Amino acid sequence: MEVDMLESLEKMLAQGVDSPLLRFGLGKGYLDAGDAPRAAGHLRRCVELDPNYSAAWKLLGKALQAAGDLDGARLAWELGLEVAGRRGDRQAEKEMTVFLKRLDRQH
């Protein structure tokens, strides 16, 4: 995501616009830009606003892992698996299962 896009999304947030989709966009943008801690903050807020957003749980785990918080990543993916299972989001379920297995191999 381009810096201009992140600036536009941040401006919307500063103006009082907040939504799970906005937070997801910011989280993904910052993660893509290499700012995992900032990404994690936005993605945490995203899942607070919409706890059933399985893609956000998946990305939150990736951001936390990139920031070095492996326990946090594990928890995010475990919670995300529960959400994906309830919602029938098989793709997210598969991906988070793979991420957890990889995390297990790191320990």
trRosetta pair geometry for C-beta under 8 A, 3 or more apart (Angstrom, degrees):
i j d omega theta_ij theta_ji phi_ij phi_ji
1 5 4.9 -107 178 78 97 135
1 6 6.1 110 121 -51 116 89
1 25 7.6 127 -112 -178 158 79
1 28 6.7 101 -24 111 134 89
1 29 3.7 -68 65 -119 149 88
1 32 5.4 115 13 63 84 143
1 33 7.1 -65 61 -43 87 99
2 5 4.7 100 62 2 81 101
2 6 7.3 -146 100 -2 46 84
3 6 5.6 -55 -152 37 37 111
3 7 6.2 39 151 -21 68 105
3 33 7.6 96 -85 -110 72 137
4 7 5.6 -54 -149 36 31 113
4 8 6.4 34 152 -21 65 104
5 8 5.6 -51 -150 34 33 113
5 9 6.4 30 153 -15 65 105
5 25 7.9 -110 154 169 109 113
5 29 6.4 -150 103 -117 107 138
6 9 5.7 -56 -148 39 33 109
6 10 6.1 33 153 -19 67 107
6 26 6.9 97 -139 -129 79 69
6 29 4.6 169 -87 149 97 142
6 30 7.0 108 -127 -64 131 71
6 33 7.1 -6 -56 -34 154 149
7 10 5.6 -54 -144 38 31 112
7 11 6.3 36 153 -24 64 105
8 11 5.6 -52 -149 32 30 114
8 12 6.7 33 151 -20 63 101
9 12 5.6 -49 -152 31 35 113
9 13 6.6 36 150 -18 65 104
9 22 6.1 162 -159 -163 98 83
9 25 5.5 -154 -117 109 148 118
9 26 5.1 -171 133 -76 137 88
9 29 6.8 161 32 10 151 157
10 13 5.6 -53 -151 37 35 114
10 14 6.3 37 150 -21 67 105
10 26 7.0 109 -70 -116 69 119
11 14 5.6 -53 -147 36 32 113
11 15 6.4 29 153 -18 64 108
12 15 5.8 -62 -152 38 30 110
12 17 4.3 -54 170 62 89 129
12 22 6.2 -129 104 -138 130 133
13 16 8.0 112 177 -16 30 8
13 17 6.4 -86 -84 71 31 74
13 18 6.2 66 -131 -87 75 79
13 22 6.4 158 -74 153 91 131
13 26 7.1 25 -44 -64 142 149
17 22 6.4 156 128 -80 95 163
18 22 6.2 -131 -145 65 36 139
18 23 7.1 38 -164 -47 80 102
18 45 7.8 -79 -166 155 117 127
18 49 7.3 -155 145 -92 99 147
19 22 4.6 96 52 5 81 102
19 23 7.0 -153 88 -2 42 87
19 49 6.8 160 -168 158 32 155
20 23 5.8 -61 -147 42 31 109
20 24 6.1 35 154 -24 67 107
20 46 4.9 89 -149 -157 70 76
20 47 7.9 83 -132 -69 106 28
20 49 4.5 -161 -69 96 83 120
20 50 3.9 -7 -83 7 152 126
20 53 5.4 -174 -177 -62 137 152
20 56 6.8 -88 -172 -54 103 154
21 24 5.6 -50 -144 34 31 114
21 25 6.4 34 155 -20 63 105
22 25 5.8 -55 -152 35 29 112
22 26 6.5 27 152 -15 64 106
23 26 5.7 -53 -146 39 33 111
23 27 6.1 36 154 -21 66 107
23 42 4.8 -177 -164 177 77 83
23 43 6.8 151 149 -90 99 29
23 45 4.9 -138 -135 91 146 100
23 46 3.6 -169 105 -73 122 86
23 49 6.5 143 15 20 146 137
23 56 7.7 40 103 -130 103 133
24 27 5.7 -56 -146 38 29 112
24 28 6.2 26 157 -16 65 107
24 42 7.7 -177 -68 138 15 104
24 43 7.1 66 -110 -110 52 73
24 46 5.0 105 -61 -130 70 148
24 53 7.0 -127 -74 170 127 144
24 55 7.1 48 -144 101 135 107
24 56 5.3 -95 -100 -92 102 102
24 59 7.2 102 -149 50 82 152
25 28 6.0 -55 -143 39 27 107
25 29 6.1 29 157 -20 63 111
26 29 5.6 -57 -144 38 28 113
26 30 6.2 21 161 -13 65 108
26 39 7.7 -178 129 -122 68 56
26 42 4.1 -134 99 -151 110 158
27 30 6.2 -59 -145 40 26 103
27 31 6.2 25 157 -18 63 110
27 39 4.7 88 -160 -167 63 73
27 40 7.4 95 -138 -67 103 15
27 41 8.0 -165 -99 68 89 51
27 42 4.0 -157 -65 92 80 108
27 43 3.7 99 -131 -58 152 87
27 46 6.1 -71 -15 -16 142 139
27 56 7.2 83 58 -141 158 85
27 59 5.9 108 127 127 124 130
27 60 7.3 -37 -170 -80 149 67
27 63 6.5 -80 -172 -56 100 151
28 31 5.7 -57 -145 39 29 111
28 32 6.1 30 156 -18 65 108
28 39 7.3 104 -57 -143 12 112
28 59 6.2 -55 -82 -152 79 152
29 32 5.8 -57 -148 38 27 110
29 33 6.3 19 154 -13 63 112
29 39 7.7 -173 68 -104 51 95
30 33 5.5 -59 -143 43 34 110
30 35 4.3 -71 -174 74 93 104
30 36 7.6 162 132 -81 95 17
30 38 4.4 -121 -168 97 151 104
30 39 3.8 -165 90 -70 105 79
30 42 6.5 130 19 16 134 134
30 63 7.9 46 95 -124 101 125
31 34 7.8 64 179 -56 28 15
31 35 7.4 -94 -74 65 26 58
31 36 6.1 56 -118 -104 71 60
31 39 3.8 94 -56 -130 79 162
31 43 8.0 38 -43 -38 124 131
31 59 6.6 -137 -11 -174 165 102
31 62 6.6 61 -156 107 145 110
31 63 5.1 -95 -94 -91 116 95
31 66 6.9 127 -144 35 90 157
35 38 4.2 -2 140 34 115 118
35 39 6.0 140 96 -25 71 90
36 39 5.3 -56 -142 37 33 116
36 40 6.2 37 159 -25 67 103
36 63 4.9 163 -160 -163 78 68
36 64 7.6 168 170 -68 110 14
36 66 3.7 -157 -104 101 146 110
36 67 4.0 -162 120 -59 119 83
37 40 5.7 -52 -149 31 30 113
37 41 6.8 35 152 -22 62 101
37 63 7.8 154 -74 169 15 101
37 67 4.9 114 -71 -120 68 130
38 41 5.7 -49 -155 28 35 114
38 42 6.9 28 152 -11 65 104
39 42 6.1 -63 -156 40 33 105
39 43 6.1 24 154 -14 70 113
39 59 7.6 -106 164 155 114 102
39 63 4.1 -146 104 -125 111 131
39 66 7.8 21 57 64 136 132
40 43 5.7 -60 -140 43 31 108
40 44 6.1 39 157 -26 66 103
40 60 6.4 89 -135 -150 68 70
40 63 4.0 180 -70 127 76 123
40 64 5.3 101 -115 -70 129 68
40 67 5.7 -49 -24 -12 142 149
40 69 7.5 78 -126 35 162 136
40 72 7.8 40 -154 134 138 141
41 44 5.9 -50 -148 30 27 112
41 45 6.7 23 154 -14 60 105
42 45 5.7 -56 -154 37 34 110
42 46 6.4 43 146 -28 65 103
43 46 5.1 -43 -147 28 39 121
43 47 6.7 29 158 -11 66 100
43 56 5.6 173 -157 -171 86 87
43 59 5.5 -145 -121 102 141 98
43 60 3.9 -177 135 -88 129 83
43 63 5.6 157 20 19 146 150
44 47 6.3 -61 -153 40 30 100
44 48 6.4 34 148 -22 64 106
44 60 6.4 113 -67 -133 56 125
45 48 5.4 -52 -148 33 36 116
45 49 6.4 33 154 -17 67 105
46 49 5.9 -61 -154 38 28 107
46 50 6.6 -38 167 43 65 92
46 53 6.1 -90 149 78 100 154
46 56 4.4 -142 118 -149 128 143
46 60 7.5 -155 59 -63 113 113
47 50 6.7 -76 -129 75 33 58
47 51 5.7 61 178 -111 75 48
47 53 6.0 -135 -100 54 66 106
47 56 5.1 -178 -64 117 86 124
47 57 5.9 90 -100 -74 136 73
47 60 6.2 -35 -19 -40 134 153
47 76 8.0 -170 -17 -140 167 94
47 79 7.9 82 -178 116 147 134
48 51 7.4 18 -124 -67 17 80
50 53 4.3 74 105 -31 112 113
50 56 7.1 108 79 19 100 151
51 83 6.9 -153 148 -99 71 129
52 83 5.5 174 -137 -154 48 113
52 86 7.6 -90 -131 86 99 123
52 87 6.3 124 -174 -66 100 130
53 56 3.9 32 115 14 115 121
53 57 6.9 152 93 -18 67 81
53 83 7.6 -13 53 161 27 153
54 57 5.6 -50 -151 32 40 113
54 58 6.5 42 151 -21 67 103
54 80 5.6 107 -152 -164 68 84
54 83 4.7 -173 -87 109 84 111
54 84 4.2 103 -140 -78 141 81
54 87 5.9 -136 -32 46 130 142
54 89 4.6 174 56 64 163 159
54 92 4.3 108 140 116 121 166
54 93 7.8 -36 -170 -51 142 66
55 58 5.5 -51 -151 34 35 116
55 59 6.4 29 153 -13 67 107
55 89 7.9 -122 -46 -175 74 152
55 92 6.0 -112 -77 -98 57 131
56 59 5.8 -56 -143 42 33 106
56 60 6.0 41 153 -26 66 105
57 60 5.6 -51 -144 33 29 115
57 61 6.6 33 155 -20 61 102
57 76 5.5 177 -168 174 72 81
57 77 7.0 134 150 -101 96 32
57 79 5.8 -139 -141 94 132 89
57 80 2.7 171 124 -92 131 104
57 83 5.9 145 -10 38 153 139
57 84 7.6 -129 62 -35 134 98
57 92 7.7 82 65 175 101 129
57 96 7.3 1 114 -94 104 143
58 61 6.0 -57 -160 31 28 111
58 62 6.8 24 147 -15 62 105
58 77 7.1 61 -114 -110 50 76
58 80 5.4 147 -56 -174 59 156
58 84 8.0 64 -53 -59 107 132
58 92 5.3 -121 -50 -151 136 97
58 95 6.0 36 -141 98 134 124
58 96 5.5 -113 -106 -70 88 101
58 99 7.6 151 -151 -4 79 153
59 62 5.4 -51 -150 36 40 113
59 63 6.3 41 152 -20 69 103
60 63 5.7 -53 -147 36 32 111
60 64 6.3 29 155 -16 65 107
60 76 4.4 -144 104 -156 106 143
60 80 7.5 175 49 -59 106 127
61 64 5.8 -56 -145 39 29 109
61 65 6.2 32 155 -20 65 107
61 72 8.0 -177 -122 123 55 69
61 73 4.5 87 -163 -160 72 71
61 74 7.6 109 -138 -47 108 14
61 76 3.9 -168 -72 91 78 117
61 77 4.2 65 -105 -53 156 88
61 80 6.5 -88 -25 1 126 144
61 96 6.8 103 28 -128 161 95
61 99 6.1 95 125 135 137 152
62 65 5.7 -54 -147 36 30 113
62 66 6.3 29 155 -18 64 108
62 73 7.4 93 -62 -135 16 110
62 99 7.3 -93 -75 -129 78 145
63 66 5.7 -57 -148 38 30 110
63 67 6.3 23 153 -14 65 110
64 67 5.6 -60 -145 42 32 109
64 69 4.3 -73 -174 75 90 107
64 70 7.7 156 133 -83 96 17
64 72 4.0 -130 -165 104 142 109
64 73 4.1 -171 92 -68 108 74
64 76 5.9 150 14 -1 142 141
65 68 7.8 63 178 -57 28 14
65 69 7.3 -90 -72 66 26 61
65 70 6.3 56 -119 -104 69 60
65 73 3.9 69 -60 -101 82 155
65 99 7.6 -125 -42 -172 156 114
65 103 7.2 -109 -111 -94 124 111
69 72 3.7 4 140 29 118 123
69 73 6.1 142 99 -24 73 83
70 73 5.4 -48 -145 33 35 115
70 74 6.4 40 154 -22 65 101
70 103 6.3 154 -162 -154 101 110
70 106 7.2 -135 -132 93 142 138
70 107 7.9 149 152 -68 150 103
71 74 5.7 -50 -150 33 32 114
71 75 6.5 31 152 -17 64 105
72 75 5.7 -54 -148 37 32 111
72 76 6.3 34 154 -20 66 105
73 76 5.8 -55 -148 35 30 111
73 77 6.3 23 157 -13 65 108
73 99 7.7 -118 163 155 109 119
73 103 6.5 -173 106 -105 120 143
74 77 6.1 -62 -149 41 27 105
74 78 6.2 27 155 -20 65 109
74 100 6.7 89 -132 -123 73 87
74 103 5.9 180 -84 139 90 157
75 78 5.7 -55 -144 36 30 111
75 79 6.3 26 158 -13 65 106
76 79 6.0 -59 -149 41 27 106
76 80 6.0 30 152 -21 64 113
77 80 5.2 -53 -140 41 32 117
77 81 6.3 42 155 -28 64 99
77 96 4.4 170 -158 -163 93 102
77 99 5.4 -146 -115 90 149 122
77 100 5.2 -175 122 -64 142 97
77 103 7.7 175 31 -2 154 149
78 81 5.7 -46 -151 26 30 114
78 82 7.1 32 149 -17 59 100
78 100 7.3 95 -67 -99 72 135
79 82 5.7 -51 -158 31 37 113
79 83 6.6 34 148 -16 67 105
80 83 5.6 -54 -148 38 36 111
80 84 6.0 34 155 -18 70 107
80 92 6.7 -112 164 158 107 114
80 96 5.1 -166 99 -106 119 157
81 84 5.7 -53 -139 40 29 109
81 85 6.1 34 157 -23 63 107
81 93 6.1 86 -138 -132 70 73
81 96 5.1 -152 -70 106 85 136
81 97 6.8 96 -109 -65 122 74
81 100 7.7 -12 -50 -29 137 143
82 85 5.8 -57 -150 35 26 113
82 86 6.5 23 155 -16 63 107
83 86 5.9 -59 -151 37 30 108
83 87 6.1 10 158 -4 67 115
83 89 7.6 -1 120 33 78 128
84 87 6.0 -67 -141 49 28 101
84 88 7.9 -108 170 63 56 12
84 89 4.1 -94 -146 70 80 102
84 90 7.5 146 166 -71 106 16
84 92 4.3 -148 -112 92 133 109
84 93 4.1 -177 125 -65 131 80
84 96 6.7 170 6 19 151 136
85 88 7.8 32 -178 -67 25 32
85 93 6.0 100 -67 -106 66 128
89 92 4.3 8 133 30 117 116
89 93 6.1 145 96 -24 69 90
90 93 5.3 -57 -145 37 33 118
90 94 6.3 35 157 -22 68 103
91 94 5.9 -53 -150 33 30 110
91 95 6.4 25 154 -15 64 107
92 95 5.8 -56 -145 39 32 110
92 96 6.1 26 160 -14 68 109
93 96 6.3 -60 -145 40 24 104
93 97 6.3 28 155 -22 61 109
94 97 5.7 -58 -151 34 28 114
94 98 6.6 27 153 -18 64 105
95 98 5.7 -56 -154 35 33 111
95 99 6.4 33 150 -20 67 105
96 99 5.3 -48 -144 35 38 115
96 100 6.3 40 155 -20 66 102
97 100 5.9 -54 -150 35 29 110
97 101 6.5 30 152 -19 63 105
98 101 5.7 -55 -149 35 32 112
98 102 6.4 32 153 -18 65 105
99 102 5.8 -55 -151 37 31 111
99 103 6.3 34 151 -22 64 106
100 103 5.4 -52 -147 35 33 115
100 104 6.5 39 152 -23 65 102
101 104 5.6 -50 -151 31 33 115
101 105 6.7 33 151 -19 63 103
102 105 5.7 -54 -153 33 35 112
102 106 6.8 41 148 -27 64 100
103 106 5.6 -49 -155 24 36 115
103 107 7.2 29 152 -17 63 102
104 107 6.2 -60 -159 31 35 107
